[in-house]
Amino acid sequence: MDRHQRATKPYFNQDGSKTRTRCFATVATVTAMTTFLSSSSSLPTSLGFQTFPTLTHLQLQREHVVIRRGRRGPTTALPMVFDFFKKAQSDAESQFTAFANGLAKSRNQFLYNLEDSLSGGGGQNLMDQLEDTLLQADLGMATTDDVLKEARFLREESTDIFSRDDIKAILRGKLLEALGATKPSFEKDAGEDEAKNPFALQFAPPDSKSKLTVHFIMGANGMGKTTTIGKLAHRLKSETEQKVLVAACDTFRAGAVAQLEQWAERAEVDCFSPSESTNGPSAVLYGALDKAIKEEYDVLLVDTSGRLSNNDALTAELVKMKKVIQKRMSVETDGETNKPLPNLDVPHETLLVIDAAQGRMALDSAKQWDKEVGLTGLILTKLDGSAKGGSVVAVSRELGLPVKLVGVGEGMEDLRDFEPESFVDSLIGVGVGGKGRMGGSPKDEGKALELRLAQMRKEREVRAKKAAKDTKSSEGNNSKILGGGGGGAAGPAARLTFQEMDDMEDEDNAEMQLVTPGGSLGGGSRGKNKNKKKKKKGKR
């Protein structure tokens, strides 16, 4: 009898109740869960920082699975497991609080304008004021049009007036759609077991030949690029225990290397800096790649020179640096020339850092960089210092790129994963302050708004079906009224419109002439007498 059979063999107490099966089934459940958690020990390719703690975090060792004996046999106590779920809930609340604090200026301005719009009454006046409010929030024209179109559609053929919760429900739903959050957030590619989250940072897959992950980070000067790299390095080191190397490839701006070295020291990670032999951006990058591969680093963060999109020389340098990464991390060779083939799967992320205060003003530059270099995601910084938090929606939508990270403060921990629901709820004031107007947690209030939007759409669908039925019935009644012949059959007149019938009547009146008793056509004897008088006058 093996261990599993012994573990599941029924054991009966004196009162006839089974104990050992129940006890070991509980332990088996813990074992299965720890196996699942241990499978996430390496950093996954799609879950970003929202990873499950490994066994080293939970410390589910023998002393933590306590067997207590009582009247009905032994029971199992799992304090660390419940602590894990409490920690997960606490992290979610911390994430929402960070967004709420960072978007305070944007939210206050937006809610003030929204309240002013709602106090102006309903009808077209409400739609005009709502349009102004959305545009002032820097949400963009496309998203504004979608919200207004949805609002008009939901109130078509209805006499009801929008309430504040109705407006919030529409706003929440359309903003999430604009960010792509209502589409399947996890889409599986063919032949892949792991789900892919478009809002999470991508890392080297566990089965790849090269375990090194490369994140290529770019942006104009003053956007917060170097600061973002330092905060990201800190998170990778402290939260996921990754071995991180940062490459100081910004050799154009004075003081850029020293600034990155200071951030690397604060984050307790290594920094590869230029030297006399490697003083160009591509040369520094190649040296950093060599060091990262030989010393088995997990992640390489590449800092680039701040630039504008119209600087062709610096843009060409970016393209060259990307080719250096693909060539150095090649995993295949050409069969004929035996030369390494570029690895097009790297860098794993090409991220553009944008200052939220600039908002949609940075769109033109971002579009040009996406065309020349190829971007995979966005990082929005300085959200806490701007009242244009809605620009996140406009920029992400118009570029067609997901937002990966957002900066909501100056602290080391203030670089947060982008979560669409938390962001939108914080922007429009859902659940801010612990309990919303509907009561309950932010999640409960967001769910209530989601249900309200679904209800309004369903009511609109019912009204549309009823209106179509009434229209069809009205057309049938008109056909019967205009129909000719017995038995209610429709005659030729039933196939003519009122306008066509009026035109026919005018034509008949114009062509109608009076027939005299003598059989001639004309206007009668008076017309003939008048003609005779005219002839006599002519002879005179």
Phi and psi in degrees as a GROMACS rama.xvg file:
@    title "Ramachandran Plot"
@    xaxis  label "Phi"
@    yaxis  label "Psi"
@TYPE xy
-79.9723  178.705  ASP-2
-64.2026  -38.5998  ARG-3
-65.9772  -40.3009  HIS-4
-66.8476  -39.8009  GLN-5
-65.0681  -36.928  ARG-6
-67.9364  -33.1605  ALA-7
-98.7968  2.80444  THR-8
-67.2672  127.49  LYS-9
-59.8319  138.573  PRO-10
-127.161  129.198  TYR-11
-111.825  138.935  PHE-12
-80.225  177.515  ASN-13
-64.833  -27.2356  GLN-14
-85.8627  4.91573  ASP-15
88.6196  2.47974  GLY-16
-89.2963  144.33  SER-17
-77.5147  138.689  LYS-18
-126.422  -48.2395  THR-19
-65.0581  -38.5436  ARG-20
-60.4532  -44.1595  THR-21
-65.7725  -40.9121  ARG-22
-64.6784  -50.0031  CYS-23
-74.0967  -25.1974  PHE-24
-64.4418  -37.6777  ALA-25
-66.4893  -42.4571  THR-26
-64.1252  -37.0743  VAL-27
-63.9205  -36.8357  ALA-28
-62.9344  -43.1221  THR-29
-62.1354  -41.9218  VAL-30
-61.4574  -42.9  THR-31
-63.2839  -40.8204  ALA-32
-68.5394  -40.4624  MET-33
-66.6656  -33.1736  THR-34
-63.1596  -41.8044  THR-35
-63.5424  -42.0734  PHE-36
-66.9813  -38.9701  LEU-37
-68.4885  -24.7604  SER-38
-68.0632  -15.6161  SER-39
-99.1608  20.4998  SER-40
-64.9482  -38.0034  SER-41
-85.2547  153.556  SER-42
-64.9951  120.855  LEU-43
-71.1937  164.922  PRO-44
-83.0518  -12.5009  THR-45
-133.274  -14.8754  SER-46
-87.3792  -2.15552  LEU-47
60.3751  -131.161  GLY-48
-93.5553  -5.21269  PHE-49
-84.6941  63.3336  GLN-50
-103.031  156.762  THR-51
-78.7099  143.075  PHE-52
-63.5478  145.551  PRO-53
-84.0471  -178.886  THR-54
-61.7632  -29.1865  LEU-55
-67.9717  -26.2821  THR-56
-81.9926  -45.0273  HIS-57
-74.636  -31.2425  LEU-58
55.677  48.019  GLN-59
-82.258  75.6829  LEU-60
-100.745  -179.586  GLN-61
-60.1399  -35.586  ARG-62
-70.2521  -17.0638  GLU-63
-89.0532  -19.9295  HIS-64
-94.725  92.1394  VAL-65
-92.5522  127.104  VAL-66
-98.4272  118.323  ILE-67
-113.286  133.393  ARG-68
-101.578  135.961  ARG-69
-136.766  -161.141  GLY-70
-63.1989  -38.2312  ARG-71
-97.3524  20.7876  ARG-72
99.0485  -174.919  GLY-73
-73.0793  150.345  PRO-74
-127.769  167.232  THR-75
-115.864  129.487  THR-76
-109.49  129.524  ALA-77
-125.679  71.0956  LEU-78
-63.4423  -39.1236  PRO-79
-69.496  -33.2638  MET-80
-64.4589  -44.9865  VAL-81
-69.1295  -32.2972  PHE-82
-63.2147  -34.622  ASP-83
-62.9016  -46.1348  PHE-84
-68.1314  -35.6261  PHE-85
-63.5509  -39.367  LYS-86
-66.4504  -39.4704  LYS-87
-62.3673  -41.0672  ALA-88
-66.3852  -39.7285  GLN-89
-64.9242  -37.7754  SER-90
-64.6276  -39.2349  ASP-91
-64.5953  -41.7724  ALA-92
-66.7146  -36.9206  GLU-93
-65.9056  -38.3759  SER-94
-62.6001  -45.2928  GLN-95
-65.5849  -40.3885  PHE-96
-62.7785  -39.4147  THR-97
-62.6582  -43.8935  ALA-98
-64.9932  -42.5843  PHE-99
-62.0197  -42.0623  ALA-100
-70.1233  -41.1896  ASN-101
-68.9385  -29.7561  GLY-102
-99.6264  17.9492  LEU-103
-58.6288  -46.2107  ALA-104
-64.218  -45.4977  LYS-105
-63.6031  -41.973  SER-106
-67.2966  -44.9169  ARG-107
-61.9697  -44.4098  ASN-108
-65.4842  -41.8988  GLN-109
-66.2582  -45.6689  PHE-110
-68.0662  -33.1436  LEU-111
-63.8081  -46.3743  TYR-112
-67.1793  -36.6531  ASN-113
-66.662  -42.1791  LEU-114
-63.5074  -37.5286  GLU-115
-65.2158  -36.0553  ASP-116
-68.2433  -42.4194  SER-117
-70.0889  -26.8382  LEU-118
-77.6775  -7.94947  SER-119
-86.5071  3.11082  GLY-120
96.5495  -175.001  GLY-121
-103.747  -160.213  GLY-122
74.4154  -155.231  GLY-123
-64.7822  -30.459  GLN-124
-61.2201  -39.4708  ASN-125
-64.9297  -42.3896  LEU-126
-64.245  -40.4335  MET-127
-65.4296  -44.3336  ASP-128
-69.8007  -35.6522  GLN-129
-64.7722  -37.915  LEU-130
-61.9951  -44.4674  GLU-131
-61.18  -41.3354  ASP-132
-63.0018  -43.4069  THR-133
-68.9408  -38.1847  LEU-134
-69.4985  -36.55  LEU-135
-66.867  -27.03  GLN-136
-78.5493  0.774326  ALA-137
65.2918  33.3043  ASP-138
-78.9122  -15.2415  LEU-139
94.5254  154.654  GLY-140
-68.2398  -38.885  MET-141
-62.4627  -47.71  ALA-142
-66.9495  -38.7156  THR-143
-60.4552  -45.4135  THR-144
-61.7968  -38.9208  ASP-145
-63.6093  -42.3056  ASP-146
-64.7454  -46.0367  VAL-147
-65.4305  -39.9168  LEU-148
-63.133  -42.0005  LYS-149
-65.0899  -40.9624  GLU-150
-64.2865  -44.9349  ALA-151
-65.3191  -38.2851  ARG-152
-65.1885  -42.1786  PHE-153
-71.996  -21.59  LEU-154
-105.415  9.3617  ARG-155
-68.2614  133.771  GLU-156
60.1553  34.0892  GLU-157
-134.469  145.509  SER-158
-99.9784  -0.601113  THR-159
-71.7043  155.465  ASP-160
-107.212  139.321  ILE-161
-62.5266  135.451  PHE-162
-93.9706  172.767  SER-163
-63.2942  -40.3046  ARG-164
-66.8904  -33.0869  ASP-165
-63.8308  -45.8511  ASP-166
-62.5592  -44.057  ILE-167
-63.5512  -38.7889  LYS-168
-62.7344  -43.0499  ALA-169
-65.856  -45.2913  ILE-170
-59.8674  -46.8267  LEU-171
-61.24  -46.2176  ARG-172
-63.7789  -44.6807  GLY-173
-73.4389  -33.2977  LYS-174
-67.7333  -39.9811  LEU-175
-65.0278  -37.9943  LEU-176
-65.1476  -39.9576  GLU-177
-63.7675  -33.5325  ALA-178
-83.1053  -7.1841  LEU-179
83.4557  13.608  GLY-180
-79.7434  -22.5579  ALA-181
-86.1968  -11.4683  THR-182
-74.8676  166.138  LYS-183
-56.0553  111.1  PRO-184
-66.572  -25.7131  SER-185
-120.48  111.529  PHE-186
-114.516  124.761  GLU-187
-89.2661  131.617  LYS-188
-82.5921  156.219  ASP-189
-61.78  129.456  ALA-190
83.2771  3.75822  GLY-191
-110.661  139.234  GLU-192
-89.4393  -31.6422  ASP-193
-83.7571  143.584  GLU-194
-78.8442  157.051  ALA-195
-119.072  117.254  LYS-196
-96.9328  115.834  ASN-197
-66.3798  -19.0099  PRO-198
-93.3979  -1.20676  PHE-199
-103.012  149.552  ALA-200
-65.4164  141.61  LEU-201
-97.646  142.069  GLN-202
-127.7  168.541  PHE-203
-61.8272  130.921  ALA-204
-65.7362  150.547  PRO-205
-61.2805  -28.7426  PRO-206
-92.1521  6.56115  ASP-207
-77.0463  156.089  SER-208
-68.2049  -35.569  LYS-209
-103.75  124.202  SER-210
-86.3618  -5.53125  LYS-211
-77.9616  132.474  LEU-212
-102.74  132.517  THR-213
-118.963  124.544  VAL-214
-113.943  118.472  HIS-215
-99.5467  112.687  PHE-216
-115.536  128.74  ILE-217
-138.414  166.373  MET-218
161.829  164.939  GLY-219
-75.3367  163.847  ALA-220
-63.4054  141.148  ASN-221
87.5114  -0.286968  GLY-222
-82.2428  -15.2298  MET-223
96.5519  27.2535  GLY-224
-67.3502  -50.9848  LYS-225
-65.319  -40.1917  THR-226
-62.3462  -40.1756  THR-227
-63.2307  -40.8292  THR-228
-61.8942  -42.5111  ILE-229
-62.4627  -43.2922  GLY-230
-67.7284  -38.477  LYS-231
-65.7587  -40.4744  LEU-232
-61.7468  -39.8298  ALA-233
-62.5068  -43.227  HIS-234
-65.7186  -43.3971  ARG-235
-62.2002  -37.8046  LEU-236
-74.1618  -45.8283  LYS-237
-83.8302  -36.2029  SER-238
-91.8811  -32.7139  GLU-239
-118.758  1.82606  THR-240
56.5957  40.9254  GLU-241
-88.8844  150.277  GLN-242
-89.2144  111.641  LYS-243
-113.854  139.956  VAL-244
-127.194  132.209  LEU-245
-108.591  139.956  VAL-246
-109.086  119.535  ALA-247
-87.3678  80.9267  ALA-248
-95.8098  5.01239  CYS-249
-86.1384  86.1335  ASP-250
-95.7845  3.32879  THR-251
-93.6326  -41.2263  PHE-252
-85.2493  132.276  ARG-253
-67.7567  131.261  ALA-254
85.652  -3.54256  GLY-255
-66.9055  -41.1917  ALA-256
-65.7144  -44.4632  VAL-257
-63.6096  -38.0853  ALA-258
-64.5249  -42.7977  GLN-259
-68.0579  -35.949  LEU-260
-63.4892  -37.3492  GLU-261
-65.7035  -42.1736  GLN-262
-65.9114  -37.9738  TRP-263
-63.5389  -37.4255  ALA-264
-67.3843  -40.2912  GLU-265
-65.4434  -38.1868  ARG-266
-82.8015  -6.47028  ALA-267
61.0728  46.6278  GLU-268
-126.65  168.378  VAL-269
-87.2821  152.437  ASP-270
-130.407  130.791  CYS-271
-100.324  114.866  PHE-272
-109.216  160.643  SER-273
-64.1353  154.41  PRO-274
-131.318  -175.665  SER-275
-65.0556  -33.5957  GLU-276
-86.0515  -22.7319  SER-277
-127.314  87.9843  THR-278
-116.903  -0.713704  ASN-279
-97.2347  155.033  GLY-280
-55.3517  -46.9745  PRO-281
-68.3116  -36.0153  SER-282
-67.3757  -42.3355  ALA-283
-63.0578  -41.6353  VAL-284
-63.5986  -42.1251  LEU-285
-63.1616  -41.6423  TYR-286
-64.4088  -38.3576  GLY-287
-66.1765  -38.1588  ALA-288
-64.1785  -42.9435  LEU-289
-58.8334  -46.7819  ASP-290
-64.2347  -42.672  LYS-291
-65.6403  -38.8738  ALA-292
-73.8164  -44.6431  ILE-293
-68.1246  -38.6041  LYS-294
-95.4919  10.1765  GLU-295
57.2143  53.6447  GLU-296
-76.5922  153.938  TYR-297
-86.6925  -40.538  ASP-298
-136.042  137.425  VAL-299
-118.495  121.29  LEU-300
-104.283  120.838  LEU-301
-103.656  118.527  VAL-302
-89.3922  138.361  ASP-303
-122.177  167.787  THR-304
-73.2411  138.333  SER-305
-68.5541  137.709  GLY-306
-155.59  164.148  ARG-307
-101.57  155.14  LEU-308
-67.7866  -19.6998  SER-309
-87.809  3.0489  ASN-310
-88.7981  94.5979  ASN-311
-64.6629  -36.9748  ASP-312
-65.0997  -44.0369  ALA-313
-72.665  -32.6201  LEU-314
-65.9172  -39.7251  THR-315
-62.5885  -35.3677  ALA-316
-64.727  -37.2668  GLU-317
-62.2541  -44.8431  LEU-318
-62.1386  -40.4924  VAL-319
-63.6155  -41.9731  LYS-320
-63.9744  -37.9347  MET-321
-65.2072  -37.6251  LYS-322
-67.4446  -33.5335  LYS-323
-61.4817  -43.1207  VAL-324
-62.5588  -45.1268  ILE-325
-66.8611  -34.6476  GLN-326
-75.7728  -42.296  LYS-327
-69.79  -29.1101  ARG-328
-101.433  27.0334  MET-329
-64.9774  142.096  SER-330
-119.772  -2.04276  VAL-331
-135.493  158.471  GLU-332
-125.58  155.423  THR-333
-73.7592  129.861  ASP-334
-64.7127  -29.4259  GLY-335
-87.5575  -47.2809  GLU-336
-95.7218  -13.2374  THR-337
62.233  23.94  ASN-338
-94.2863  148.44  LYS-339
-66.0074  138.254  PRO-340
-90.8307  140.074  LEU-341
-59.2748  137.04  PRO-342
-89.2982  100.537  ASN-343
-75.247  -4.49831  LEU-344
-84.3898  -3.33243  ASP-345
-121.935  155.151  VAL-346
-64.8119  154.019  PRO-347
-69.3383  -27.4519  HIS-348
-140.668  135.659  GLU-349
-119.335  101.622  THR-350
-107.945  137.464  LEU-351
-108.173  125.981  LEU-352
-92.9164  126.488  VAL-353
-126.58  135.333  ILE-354
-77.4131  124.443  ASP-355
-63.8757  -25.1973  ALA-356
-66.6703  -30.5863  ALA-357
-77.5048  -32.4411  GLN-358
58.3123  -127.098  GLY-359
-73.6531  -8.20954  ARG-360
-67.2782  -23.5093  MET-361
-88.2061  4.58322  ALA-362
-65.3755  -43.5406  LEU-363
-61.1321  -43.6117  ASP-364
-65.0662  -41.5731  SER-365
-63.4921  -40.1003  ALA-366
-64.2965  -39.0563  LYS-367
-67.2873  -42.7373  GLN-368
-65.7111  -38.1648  TRP-369
-63.2279  -36.9841  ASP-370
-70.9795  -40.7243  LYS-371
-83.1238  -43.5874  GLU-372
-103.831  -41.2263  VAL-373
95.5737  107.2  GLY-374
-102.859  151.342  LEU-375
-114.801  -15.6374  THR-376
-172.651  173.746  GLY-377
-123.967  151.116  LEU-378
-124.394  117.754  ILE-379
-98.0954  124.82  LEU-380
-113.546  164.826  THR-381
60.0521  35.5784  LYS-382
-65.2073  -29.2381  LEU-383
-71.4501  -22.1392  ASP-384
-101.372  9.18489  GLY-385
-127.212  150.143  SER-386
-100.289  15.9165  ALA-387
-115.281  49.6793  LYS-388
-63.7482  -23.4353  GLY-389
-66.9216  -14.5114  GLY-390
-62.8606  -23.4335  SER-391
-57.6728  -43.5092  VAL-392
-66.4887  -46.4542  VAL-393
-64.5653  -45.625  ALA-394
-65.7478  -46.4158  VAL-395
-62.6835  -40.5658  SER-396
-70.5117  -46.3868  ARG-397
-71.2692  -29.6457  GLU-398
-86.8026  -19.6186  LEU-399
70.3818  27.9534  GLY-400
-120.718  142.311  LEU-401
-77.469  149.164  PRO-402
-85.5789  124.703  VAL-403
-94.2591  -45.6055  LYS-404
-138.236  153.672  LEU-405
-135.617  140.565  VAL-406
-97.4887  120.74  GLY-407
-117.057  15.5995  VAL-408
176.877  179.729  GLY-409
-95.4712  -8.70556  GLU-410
-73.4417  164.632  GLY-411
-64.5669  -27.9014  MET-412
-95.2773  6.73936  GLU-413
-93.603  15.4401  ASP-414
-99.2093  111.012  LEU-415
-113.381  150.446  ARG-416
-63.8725  141.76  ASP-417
-82.6707  119.305  PHE-418
-118.706  112.917  GLU-419
-55.2113  -43.5282  PRO-420
-66.5151  -45.1572  GLU-421
-63.4093  -39.5998  SER-422
-64.6934  -50.6931  PHE-423
-64.8038  -42.8887  VAL-424
-61.9012  -39.3391  ASP-425
-69.2108  -33.2163  SER-426
-70.8229  -41.1614  LEU-427
-98.8088  5.997  ILE-428
80.7745  33.6676  GLY-429
-88.2275  116.973  VAL-430
72.6822  10.1357  GLY-431
-71.7892  132.606  VAL-432
94.0789  18.8368  GLY-433
94.1172  -56.0659  GLY-434
-130.433  133.127  LYS-435
-84.9601  -173.728  GLY-436
-65.2276  -27.7351  ARG-437
-84.9244  -9.18082  MET-438
86.6731  159.772  GLY-439
87.6953  -173.478  GLY-440
-79.0208  167.832  SER-441
-56.0537  -37.3682  PRO-442
-64.4236  -40.7134  LYS-443
-65.3245  -42.5253  ASP-444
-67.8407  -39.2554  GLU-445
-63.0396  -39.023  GLY-446
-65.6412  -38.9008  LYS-447
-63.568  -40.0198  ALA-448
-67.8398  -36.3681  LEU-449
-63.4633  -42.3164  GLU-450
-67.5768  -36.2444  LEU-451
-64.3691  -41.1076  ARG-452
-63.9713  -42.2678  LEU-453
-62.6548  -38.1988  ALA-454
-66.3938  -43.2379  GLN-455
-63.415  -39.2993  MET-456
-66.477  -37.0235  ARG-457
-67.9172  -42.5723  LYS-458
-62.5303  -39.5779  GLU-459
-64.2016  -37.6956  ARG-460
-64.868  -40.0539  GLU-461
-64.5541  -42.6951  VAL-462
-64.5846  -38.6237  ARG-463
-64.8577  -41.5773  ALA-464
-65.0382  -40.5774  LYS-465
-66.1045  -40.3157  LYS-466
-65.1901  -39.886  ALA-467
-64.6124  -38.0269  ALA-468
-66.7495  -41.7908  LYS-469
-65.207  -39.4239  ASP-470
-63.9137  -42.714  THR-471
-63.8371  -40.7134  LYS-472
-65.7519  -39.2501  SER-473
-65.2106  -40.4763  SER-474
-64.3843  -36.8164  GLU-475
-64.6419  -40.0214  GLY-476
-65.4422  -39.5148  ASN-477
-64.3444  -36.323  ASN-478
-65.0118  -38.2801  SER-479
-67.7363  -37.8282  LYS-480
-65.2425  -41.1661  ILE-481
-86.5743  -6.75158  LEU-482
-69.3572  152.064  GLY-483
-121.683  171.653  GLY-484
84.3166  166.796  GLY-485
-80.7911  167.637  GLY-486
66.579  15.1742  GLY-487
79.4621  6.86061  GLY-488
-70.6549  141.09  ALA-489
-77.0244  130.041  ALA-490
-92.4573  -170.294  GLY-491
-60.7255  -33.2293  PRO-492
-63.622  -28.1297  ALA-493
-68.1428  -17.0399  ALA-494
-95.7595  4.24204  ARG-495
-108.003  144.388  LEU-496
-82.6911  167.13  THR-497
-62.5944  -37.3349  PHE-498
-64.9027  -41.7505  GLN-499
-64.1404  -37.8116  GLU-500
-66.5354  -39.1677  MET-501
-65.0563  -40.056  ASP-502
-63.2881  -39.7555  ASP-503
-64.5628  -39.1389  MET-504
-65.7846  -39.2439  GLU-505
-65.0801  -40.9426  ASP-506
-63.9779  -39.8291  GLU-507
-64.0305  -41.3783  ASP-508
-65.3291  -36.7342  ASN-509
-69.7692  -35.8453  ALA-510
-89.2689  -6.34954  GLU-511
-73.5316  131.81  MET-512
-130.718  152.638  GLN-513
-86.2078  130.488  LEU-514
-95.759  121.636  VAL-515
-80.7629  161.211  THR-516
-60.383  -26.5448  PRO-517
-75.6983  -3.41767  GLY-518
94.2743  -3.31867  GLY-519
-92.326  155.491  SER-520
-96.6547  137.916  LEU-521
159.561  -163.83  GLY-522
-96.7275  8.67077  GLY-523
101.166  -173.747  GLY-524
-69.2657  -27.0387  SER-525
-63.1019  -37.698  ARG-526
-65.6728  -39.0695  GLY-527
-66.832  -43.4421  LYS-528
-59.657  -39.8456  ASN-529
-63.7233  -39.1002  LYS-530
-66.6831  -38.4948  ASN-531
-63.8163  -44.3403  LYS-532
-59.7071  -39.9204  LYS-533
-63.8203  -38.7092  LYS-534
-65.4008  -43.0309  LYS-535
-61.0085  -43.6806  LYS-536
-61.1377  -34.8959  LYS-537
-69.1852  -36.804  GLY-538
-66.5108  -40.9596  LYS-539
